[in-house]
Amino acid sequence: MRYFLELSYNGKNYHGWQVQPEAITVQGTVNRAISTILQENISVIGAGRTDAGVHASQMFAHFDTDKIIDENFSYKLNAILPNDIVIIKTKQVSLDAHARFDAINRSYEYHIWLGRNPFLLDTTWQLQYQNIDVTAMNQAARILFEYEDFECFSKVKTDVNTFICKITQAVWKYDKNKLTFYISADRFLRNMVRAIVGTLLEVGLGKKSIENFREVIESKNRCKAGTSVPAKGLFLTNVSYTYL
């Protein structure tokens, strides 16, 4: 039988989602917890790979087992998982359901705090700049809808076969000291959101023009884009499926 897990996690203490040798990861931690309860070797497959320090308010993963899982399974998992990983629910799905390949849309948020806030140190990037042109950043963000090849925002030497992504949302919202970037697409490249945010911030700070932003996309050159912003401000917030 195949089961989907819906979970959330604070990525501060993890070297990303994917299992790595000699490193603590979210996937590895969840694998051990499920394997302990079911008394068999379990390896979950996630909807994607978040980098070290990136958070997820909604992530999905699937795993297979011959054992029947009861309604208390999520409670049992949470009892042995660290407090910074929470299983929201577990659901049986068809054997051909796939957490990664069946996802039709993913959404991220990037959180910036303008000033200092000791209570948000782990979940926002804190900047002293107060004069950021949010209107210009939104004008530049709308240019993303005109393109599908985002090689310029991809991590160099990645193993993907295509840099094509269909972005359906890209907008900045400002509320008091909180500046949040919302972006949705059918798929994302490694480091893509953090590179987009860093490049849009250069527009907001007057270091790049809106037309420069277009030139960056058309260059397909990562060196032309801005610096990747810190991981701690990034959240995977939604993964959508036709059957969930």
N, C-alpha and C positions, 0 to 999 in steps of 0.2 A: 504494500500500500504506500501511497505517496501523500505526504503531509506538507502543507505550507505553514511557515511560522511568520507572524507579523511581529516585528521587534523594533525597539528604539535603543539608542545608546549615546553616551557621552564619549567622544573619541579621544579625550585628553590622554588617557593612559595606554593607548593602543597604537601599534605600528600599522594602522589601517585595518581594513576588513580582511584581506586575503592572508591565508596561512603563510608564514615565512619561517625559515629555520632560525632558531635561537631568538625569536622575537614573539612578544605577546600580541596577539591579534584578536579581533572580535570573532572571526570565523573559528579560529582555533579554540577560543574559550567556549563558544557555543557547542562546538563538536564534542569537547570533553564532557560538558554537562549532560548532553543528550546521551552520549555513550555510557556515562555512569548510571543514568536512570534505566536505560534499556538493556544494559549489560551486553552491548555489542558495539562493534566499531561503526560509528556514524560520521559521515562527512556531509555537511550541508552545502548547498549551492545557492549563492546569493544573487539578488537582482542586479548587482553591480559591485564595483570595487571602490570603496571610499579610501582616500589616502590617509596617511598617519595624521592624527589630530582632528580629522573631519568627523562631524557628528551626524546622527541620523535620527530624526523624529519619527520617520517611517521607513523601514527596510523590510523586504521579504526574502525568505530563503526556503528551499524545499529539501526534504530528505526522504529516503525510502526505508521501510522496515516491514517485517512480517507480523510484528506485534500490533495489537489493537491499542490505540491510545485513548484514554478516557478523558473526561472533561476536566479532570484535575491536573492534566499534564503540564499546562502552562504554570500553574501554581507550584508544582514540584520543581520545575526548571528554575523559576525565580528564587526558590528557596536556597538553591546552591550556586546560582550565578552571582557575580559581583554586583553591587548596587548600581553600577553605572551601565549595566545592560539589563533591559526589561523585555520579557516576552509578553506581548499584548494579547495574542490569541494563537491558537493552533487549529488548523482546519484540514480535513481530508479532502483531497482533490483527485482528479483522474490521473492515471499513470503517465499520460503524455503531457501533463501540465508542467511548465518549466518556469522557474522564478526569473531567470535571466532572459531567455529568448521570447517569452510570451508577454513581457512588459511592453506596453504600447506608448507609455509616456512617463517621463521622470521630471520631477521638479526640485529645484534647489533654491535656497535663500542664502544671501551673504549679509552678515550683520556687522555694521560699523557703528561705533559709539564716538561721537565728536566731543572729546574731553576726556575726563577720567572718571571711572566708576569701579570701585574695588569689588563690587558684587558681580560684575560681568567680565572679569578678566579672562575667564576660560572660554567664553562663548561669543566674544566680540573682538574685532580689531579696533583698538582705541587710537584715535588720531587727534592731534591738536589743531589741525586745520579747521577753521570755522567758515572760510569763504570758498565753499565748493559750489560750483554752478550745476545744480541738479537738473535744471532745464536743459542745459547743453548735453549732459550725460544721457538724458532720456531721448533727445533728438538723435544722438549717436547710436543709442541702443536700438532704435527703430530700424536702423540700417541693417541690423542682423537678419531681419525678416527677408531681405532681398537676396540673401546668399544661402548656399547649402554646404559649400566647401570651407571648412574652418581649420585647415592645416596650420594656419598662423597661430592658433591658440592651443595647439596640441603639444604635449610633451615630446621632445625630440627623441628619436630612436625608439618609438613605440612600435608594437607589433600588430597594429590594426591594418586591415586590408583597404579601408576607405576612410576618408575624412569627412564624408557626407553626413550631415545632421539637419533635421528639420526643426528649427526653433519656432515655437508657437507663443511664447511669452517672454518679454524682456523689458522690465520696467523698474525704475528706482522710486521709492517712496520715502519721504522725510517726515518725521514726527518728533518735534522737540530736538533732542540730541541724537536720536536714533535714525540711521540711514540704512535702509534695507533694499537689496537688489533681489528681485524675483525673476527666475528664468525657468522655462519649461521647454522640453524637446523630446523627440522620440528616442534619442540616444545622446550620450556625451562622450567626448574624447577625454583621455587622461589629462588632468590639470586644466581642462578647458574653461571651467567657470572661474577659477581663480585668475587665469590669464585675461579673460574678458573683463573681470572686475578691475584688475590692475590697469588695463588699457583705458577703460572708461573713466577711471579716476584721473588719469592724465588729461583727459578732455575736461573734466570738471575743475581741474587745477590750472587749466590754461596752458599745459605743456604740449598738448596736441589739439589740432582743430578737428571739427566734425569731419571735414574732408580727409584729414590725415587718418582718421579712424577707418574710413572706407578704403584708403590706400593700403592700410595694414592688412585688411581682409584679402584684398586682391593680390597682395604680394605673396601670400601663402608661406611667409617666412616668419618663424617664431621670433627671430631676433628683432623684427620690426615692431612687435607687440610690446606691451608693458610688462613690468615685473609681476610675477605671481604673488598675490596677496597671501598673508598667513592663513594656515589651515583652520585655525580655531574659530574663525568667523563663519565657516561654511557648514550648512546643514542640508542633508538630503531630506526633503519634507514630504514627498509623495511619489509612489510608484503605482501605476494604474494597469489593470488587466480587464479584459472583456468579461471574465467570469467571476470576478470578486467584487 
